Amino acid sequence: MPASTTVSNGTLQINTAVTALGTNSVTLAGGTLFLNPGGQPTYTLGLNLLSSSGLNVGGNNTIFIATNWSGSDTLNVNVNSGGFFTINSEISPGFAGTLAFGSSAGIARFNAGGNASGAQQATGSSNVVFDLGSGTLPLFNRNGGGVSFGTYYLGGLAGGPGTQLRGSENTGSTSTYEIGARNLNTLFEVAFGTDMPMWVRRSRRPPSPS
């Protein structure tokens, strides 16, 4: 079983290759992981969020395979200007926390893969709250998927007036966002982008029996 690198205070900064962490998983217990290699690094490592912690993404396209994430606290993500926070897979059902983007000036994206009319490999999560923060961060998907495959799930959505929820980068493919399965009260001042075709629908789970 792979070992785990625990970040409990301060910042662990990775400036070289993705392999600097080896095959370890990372346990975030109050510290910050700063990923700053150049190019287009892809991280497949496990991420265990024990308490509110930080993740800092440099000015590049940083890709995450999120199939082995866990935890239910807040991951405070900072995407620097010119940087991408790209999710390139389904998000593990074991992760039911909040991705909070603070004052990020970069971009968050579901890299849906495939093409504009086929099955997509990253469609968000109804368990995860996406707080786009107080900066200028937009959240969008790459390829849409159309009526059959273009539904993306946000367990909750929050954000300030400088942020945006946008549709597909492929302007010929419609996508739908289903928002709110976590049944949380969030302040949503986000602007809906009008340059990309999309639909938004509200999702609400029935209340638990009393």
C-alpha positions as CSV (number, residue, x, y, z in Angstrom):
1,M,0.0,0.0,0.0
2,P,1.5,3.4,-0.9
3,A,2.7,5.6,1.9
4,S,1.1,8.9,2.6
5,T,2.7,12.3,2.8
6,T,1.0,14.4,5.4
7,V,0.9,18.2,5.3
8,S,-0.4,19.5,8.6
9,N,0.9,23.0,8.7
10,G,3.0,25.3,6.5
11,T,3.4,24.7,2.8
12,L,4.9,21.8,0.9
13,Q,6.0,23.2,-2.5
14,I,6.7,21.0,-5.5
15,N,8.8,22.8,-8.2
16,T,10.2,19.8,-10.1
17,A,8.6,16.8,-11.8
18,V,5.3,15.3,-10.9
19,T,7.2,12.2,-9.7
20,A,8.7,14.2,-6.8
21,L,5.9,12.9,-4.6
22,G,6.6,9.4,-5.8
23,T,3.6,7.0,-5.5
24,N,2.6,8.5,-2.2
25,S,-0.9,9.7,-1.5
26,V,-1.2,13.1,0.2
27,T,-3.1,13.7,3.4
28,L,-4.0,17.4,3.9
29,A,-4.5,18.1,7.6
30,G,-4.3,21.9,7.8
31,G,-1.4,22.7,5.6
32,T,-1.0,23.8,1.9
33,L,0.2,21.8,-1.1
34,F,1.7,24.1,-3.7
35,L,2.1,22.4,-7.1
36,N,4.4,24.4,-9.4
37,P,6.1,22.3,-12.0
38,G,6.1,23.7,-15.5
39,G,4.3,22.3,-18.5
40,Q,1.1,20.3,-18.2
41,P,1.5,18.0,-15.1
42,T,-1.0,15.3,-14.4
43,Y,-1.5,14.1,-10.8
44,T,-3.1,10.7,-10.2
45,L,-2.2,10.5,-6.5
46,G,-4.7,9.9,-3.8
47,L,-5.8,13.0,-1.8
48,N,-7.2,12.6,1.7
49,L,-8.7,15.8,3.1
50,L,-8.7,15.6,6.9
51,S,-9.4,19.2,7.7
52,S,-9.7,22.6,5.9
53,S,-6.4,22.8,3.9
54,G,-4.9,24.6,0.8
55,L,-4.0,23.6,-2.7
56,N,-2.1,26.2,-4.8
57,V,-1.8,25.7,-8.5
58,G,0.9,27.5,-10.5
59,G,0.5,29.3,-13.9
60,N,0.1,26.2,-16.0
61,N,-2.5,23.6,-16.9
62,T,-2.5,21.3,-13.8
63,I,-4.5,18.2,-14.4
64,F,-6.1,16.0,-11.6
65,I,-7.3,12.5,-11.8
66,A,-9.7,12.7,-8.8
67,T,-10.9,9.1,-8.6
68,N,-9.0,8.5,-5.4
69,W,-9.9,11.6,-3.4
70,S,-11.6,11.4,0.0
71,G,-12.8,13.8,2.8
72,S,-15.6,16.1,3.5
73,D,-14.0,19.4,4.6
74,T,-13.0,22.5,2.5
75,L,-10.1,22.4,0.0
76,N,-9.1,26.1,-0.5
77,V,-7.8,26.1,-4.0
78,N,-5.7,29.0,-5.4
79,V,-5.4,29.1,-9.2
80,N,-2.8,31.7,-10.2
81,S,-3.4,33.9,-13.2
82,G,-2.7,32.0,-16.4
83,G,-3.2,28.7,-14.6
84,F,-5.8,25.9,-15.1
85,F,-7.3,23.7,-12.4
86,T,-8.4,20.8,-14.6
87,I,-10.4,17.8,-13.4
88,N,-9.8,15.0,-16.0
89,S,-11.9,12.2,-14.4
90,E,-15.0,11.5,-12.4
91,I,-14.6,12.7,-8.8
92,S,-14.6,9.9,-6.2
93,P,-17.8,9.4,-4.3
94,G,-15.6,9.4,-1.2
95,F,-15.0,13.1,-1.6
96,A,-17.9,15.2,-0.4
97,G,-16.2,18.4,0.5
98,T,-16.1,22.0,-0.9
99,L,-13.7,23.2,-3.5
100,A,-13.3,26.9,-2.6
101,F,-11.4,29.0,-5.1
102,G,-11.0,32.1,-3.0
103,S,-9.4,35.0,-4.9
104,S,-8.3,32.8,-7.8
105,A,-7.6,34.6,-11.1
106,G,-7.1,31.4,-13.2
107,I,-9.5,28.9,-14.7
108,A,-11.3,25.8,-13.4
109,R,-12.4,23.3,-16.0
110,F,-13.9,19.8,-16.5
111,N,-11.8,18.3,-19.2
112,A,-14.7,16.2,-20.5
113,G,-12.6,14.3,-23.1
114,G,-14.1,12.4,-26.0
115,N,-15.9,14.7,-28.4
116,A,-18.9,17.1,-28.5
117,S,-21.5,14.3,-28.8
118,G,-20.0,11.4,-26.9
119,A,-19.7,10.2,-23.3
120,Q,-17.7,12.6,-21.1
121,Q,-15.0,11.5,-18.6
122,A,-15.4,14.4,-16.1
123,T,-18.9,15.6,-15.2
124,G,-18.4,17.1,-11.7
125,S,-20.1,15.6,-8.7
126,S,-23.4,16.0,-6.9
127,N,-21.5,15.5,-3.6
128,V,-19.2,18.4,-4.0
129,V,-19.8,22.1,-3.5
130,F,-18.1,24.4,-5.9
131,D,-17.4,27.8,-4.4
132,L,-15.9,30.0,-7.2
133,G,-14.7,32.5,-4.7
134,S,-14.3,36.3,-4.8
135,G,-11.9,36.6,-7.7
136,T,-12.4,36.3,-11.5
137,L,-12.4,32.5,-11.9
138,P,-14.7,30.9,-14.5
139,L,-15.8,27.3,-14.3
140,F,-16.7,25.6,-17.6
141,N,-16.4,22.2,-19.4
142,R,-14.4,21.4,-22.5
143,N,-16.6,19.4,-24.9
144,G,-20.2,19.6,-23.8
145,G,-21.7,16.3,-24.8
146,G,-25.1,17.4,-26.0
147,V,-28.5,16.2,-24.8
148,S,-27.4,12.6,-24.2
149,F,-24.0,13.1,-22.5
150,G,-23.7,16.7,-21.6
151,T,-25.0,16.9,-18.0
152,Y,-22.6,18.2,-15.3
153,Y,-23.3,18.0,-11.6
154,L,-22.5,20.6,-8.9
155,G,-23.6,19.6,-5.4
156,G,-23.8,23.3,-4.6
157,L,-22.6,26.5,-6.3
158,A,-21.4,29.8,-4.8
159,G,-19.3,32.7,-5.9
160,G,-18.9,36.4,-6.2
161,P,-19.9,38.7,-9.0
162,G,-16.6,38.5,-10.7
163,T,-16.8,34.7,-11.3
164,Q,-18.7,32.8,-14.0
165,L,-20.3,29.5,-14.7
166,R,-20.0,28.9,-18.4
167,G,-21.0,26.1,-20.8
168,S,-18.7,24.1,-23.2
169,E,-15.6,25.5,-24.9
170,N,-17.0,23.7,-27.9
171,T,-19.7,26.3,-28.8
172,G,-21.5,23.8,-31.0
173,S,-22.3,21.4,-28.1
174,T,-24.9,22.2,-25.5
175,S,-24.3,21.2,-21.8
176,T,-26.6,21.2,-18.8
177,Y,-25.6,21.9,-15.2
178,E,-27.6,20.2,-12.4
179,I,-27.0,22.2,-9.2
180,G,-27.9,21.8,-5.6
181,A,-28.1,18.1,-4.6
182,R,-26.4,18.9,-1.3
183,N,-29.4,21.0,-0.2
184,L,-27.2,23.8,1.2
185,N,-27.8,27.5,1.4
186,T,-25.2,29.3,-0.7
187,L,-24.8,32.9,-1.9
188,F,-24.7,32.7,-5.7
189,E,-23.7,36.0,-7.4
190,V,-22.1,34.1,-10.3
191,A,-22.6,35.3,-13.8
192,F,-23.8,32.8,-16.4
193,G,-21.7,33.0,-19.5
194,T,-23.8,33.7,-22.6
195,D,-21.2,32.8,-25.2
196,M,-21.5,29.0,-24.7
197,P,-24.8,27.1,-25.1
198,M,-26.0,25.6,-21.8
199,W,-29.0,24.9,-19.6
200,V,-29.1,25.1,-15.8
201,R,-31.5,23.0,-13.6
202,R,-32.0,22.9,-9.9
203,S,-31.5,19.5,-8.2
204,R,-32.9,19.0,-4.7
205,R,-32.9,15.8,-2.7
206,P,-36.1,15.1,-0.7
207,P,-35.8,15.9,3.0
208,S,-34.9,13.0,5.4
209,P,-37.8,11.5,7.3
210,S,-38.2,13.1,10.8
